[in-house]
Amino acid sequence: VQLQASGGGLVQPGGSLRLSCARSGFVYDDYDIGWFRQAPGKAREGVSRISVRSGATYYADSVKGRFTISRDNTKNTLYLQMNSLKPEDTASYFCNTDYRGRVYWGQGTLVTVSS
């Protein structure tokens, strides 16, 4: 099982970015997958999750209405569309899943929101 995140970068406040997380090695589809983030000097926090099978979603209050999580099961890819970005969204973003009782993390992709 592997997770490969990409799509981070530098964006101005109010701008948008789309993160991707390519997943491989999953046999079953009855699991959730999502995004965490960690800002410098802060604890890692959950941002959003989605059920691969049903598409049901969860968002942290801090990103509701601005971020949209989605998945393309034909491409085995998870997305996070981030709009109306704020400086406080600056962090390394990690995709994550708990699959068959084991937790997997992708490598982080850095998002910097600054003018």
Disulfide bonds with the S-S distance in Angstrom:
Cys21-Cys95 2.19
